[in-house]
């Protein structure tokens, strides 16, 4: 399916137009670069269970991730799409297309709880506490492990957000 920043743009969250087309696939694929066109592939083993929808294009239809799956995928691949600052910026616009029930349905299909913890924290920073109340309850029942906001950075010596059990080891700032 079409995902990440490409799906976000289709959903109307196009603060920054992506310079490449993002496609989520079940196995590793090489990126394609041909005369001004760049298609970047993102491997996701559980992609077949991800909720998608059809989007009409000038040449037909294509499958795109729904807005909730797009949000989860953006958090999962944050380092490959411009970092958490960019993800937060896109989430602020994308969150308008997400409902609490969509978020729960997508969360039930996501295997990695740390992505959901980070997403919940980021959406809260986007002033969307209304959107994440059900998600916070759902996650708390799972008794999640502590997870760093940025997994590439050290996690010791930083404060922790108790609601999401996220170690705040970096500062995230939106461009909006």
C-alpha positions as CSV (number, residue, x, y, z in Angstrom):
1,X,0.0,0.0,0.0
2,X,1.0,3.6,-0.4
3,X,2.0,4.8,3.0
4,X,3.9,7.2,5.3
5,X,4.4,10.7,3.9
6,X,2.8,9.8,0.6
7,X,-0.4,8.6,2.3
8,X,-0.3,11.6,4.7
9,X,-0.3,13.9,1.7
10,X,-3.2,12.1,0.1
11,X,-5.1,12.4,3.4
12,X,-4.5,16.2,3.3
13,X,-1.5,16.4,5.7
14,X,0.9,17.9,3.2
15,X,2.7,20.6,5.2
16,X,5.8,19.4,3.4
17,X,5.4,17.7,0.1
18,X,7.4,14.4,0.1
19,X,10.3,14.4,-2.4
20,X,9.8,10.6,-2.8
21,X,6.9,8.2,-3.1
22,X,6.5,5.8,-0.1
23,X,5.3,2.3,-0.5
24,X,4.9,-0.3,2.3
25,X,5.7,-3.9,1.2
26,X,5.8,-7.2,3.1
27,X,9.4,-8.0,2.2
28,X,12.6,-6.0,1.5
29,X,12.7,-4.3,-1.9
30,X,15.3,-2.0,-3.4
31,X,14.3,1.7,-3.8
32,X,13.7,2.8,-7.4
33,X,15.3,6.0,-8.8
34,X,14.5,6.9,-12.4
35,X,14.8,10.4,-13.9
36,X,13.2,12.6,-11.2
37,X,11.1,9.8,-9.7
38,X,12.1,8.1,-6.5
39,X,10.1,5.3,-4.9
40,X,11.1,4.3,-1.5
41,X,10.0,0.9,0.0
42,X,9.4,0.3,3.7
43,X,9.3,-3.3,4.8
44,X,6.5,-4.2,7.2
45,X,5.8,-7.9,7.8
46,X,2.3,-7.4,9.2
47,X,1.2,-5.0,6.4
48,X,-1.5,-7.3,5.1
49,X,-3.5,-6.9,8.3
50,X,-3.2,-3.1,8.3
51,X,-6.4,-1.2,7.5
52,X,-6.3,0.4,4.1
53,X,-8.6,2.3,1.8
54,X,-8.8,3.0,-1.9
55,X,-7.8,6.4,-3.3
56,X,-8.8,7.5,-6.8
57,X,-6.0,8.8,-9.0
58,X,-5.9,10.0,-12.6
59,X,-4.9,6.5,-13.7
60,X,-7.2,4.4,-11.5
61,X,-7.2,3.4,-7.9
62,X,-4.4,2.7,-5.4
63,X,-4.5,1.2,-1.9
64,X,-3.3,3.6,0.8
65,X,-3.0,3.2,4.5
66,X,-5.9,4.7,6.5
67,X,-5.0,7.8,8.5
68,X,-4.4,5.8,11.8
69,X,-2.1,3.3,10.2
70,X,-0.3,6.1,8.4
71,X,0.3,7.7,11.9
72,X,1.6,4.5,13.4
73,X,3.9,3.9,10.4
74,X,5.3,7.4,10.5
75,X,6.3,6.8,14.2
76,X,7.7,3.4,13.3
77,X,9.9,4.8,10.5
78,X,10.5,8.3,12.0
79,X,14.3,8.2,11.4
80,X,13.7,7.4,7.7
81,X,11.1,10.2,7.0
82,X,12.9,13.1,8.6
83,X,12.8,12.5,12.3
84,X,10.3,13.0,15.1
85,X,10.0,16.8,14.5
86,X,8.7,16.1,11.0
87,X,6.5,13.3,12.2
88,X,4.9,15.6,14.9
89,X,4.3,18.3,12.2
90,X,2.5,15.8,9.9
91,X,0.5,14.3,12.8
92,X,-0.9,17.7,13.7
93,X,-2.6,17.8,10.3
94,X,-3.2,14.1,9.9
95,X,-4.9,13.7,13.3
96,X,-7.9,15.6,11.9
97,X,-8.7,12.5,9.8
98,X,-8.3,10.0,12.7
99,X,-11.0,8.9,15.1
100,X,-10.5,7.1,18.4
101,X,-12.0,3.9,17.0
102,X,-9.8,4.0,13.9
103,X,-6.8,4.4,16.2
104,X,-7.9,1.4,18.4
105,X,-8.5,-0.8,15.3
106,X,-5.1,-0.1,13.9
107,X,-3.5,-0.5,17.3
108,X,-5.0,-3.9,17.7
109,X,-3.2,-5.0,14.6
110,X,0.1,-3.5,15.4
111,X,2.6,-5.9,17.0
112,X,5.1,-3.3,18.4
113,X,3.6,-1.6,21.5
114,X,6.4,1.0,21.7
115,X,5.3,2.6,18.4
116,X,1.8,3.1,19.9
117,X,3.3,4.5,23.1
118,X,5.3,7.1,21.2
119,X,2.3,7.9,18.9
120,X,0.1,8.5,22.0
121,X,2.6,10.8,23.5
122,X,3.1,12.7,20.2
123,X,-0.6,13.1,19.6
124,X,-1.0,14.4,23.1
125,X,1.7,17.0,22.3
126,X,-0.5,17.9,19.3
127,X,-3.3,18.9,21.7
128,X,-5.3,15.8,20.7
129,X,-5.9,14.3,24.1
130,X,-9.5,13.6,23.0
131,X,-8.2,11.3,20.3
132,X,-5.9,9.3,22.5
133,X,-8.0,8.7,25.7
134,X,-9.1,5.2,24.6
135,X,-5.6,4.4,23.3
136,X,-4.1,5.3,26.7
137,X,-6.5,3.0,28.5
138,X,-5.9,0.2,26.0
139,X,-2.1,0.5,26.4
140,X,-2.2,0.7,30.2
141,X,-3.9,-2.7,30.2
142,X,-1.0,-4.2,28.2
143,X,1.5,-3.1,31.0
144,X,4.0,-1.7,28.4
145,X,7.7,-1.7,29.0
146,X,9.5,1.7,29.2
147,X,10.4,2.9,25.8
148,X,12.5,5.8,24.7
149,X,11.0,8.5,22.6
150,X,14.0,8.3,20.3
151,X,15.3,4.7,20.2
152,X,18.6,5.8,18.7
153,X,19.5,7.9,21.8
154,X,20.5,6.9,25.3
155,X,17.5,6.4,27.7
156,X,19.2,6.7,31.1
157,X,19.0,9.9,33.1
158,X,15.9,11.3,31.3
159,X,12.4,12.0,32.7
160,X,9.6,9.5,31.9
161,X,6.0,10.3,30.9
162,X,4.0,7.9,33.2
163,X,0.9,7.9,31.1
164,X,2.7,6.4,28.0
165,X,5.7,5.0,29.9
166,X,7.9,6.9,27.4
167,X,11.4,8.1,28.3
168,X,11.6,11.7,27.1
169,X,15.2,11.4,25.8
170,X,14.8,14.1,23.1
171,X,13.0,17.4,22.6
172,X,10.4,17.3,19.8
173,X,9.2,20.5,18.1
174,X,6.6,21.0,15.4
175,X,7.2,23.2,12.5
176,X,3.6,24.5,12.7
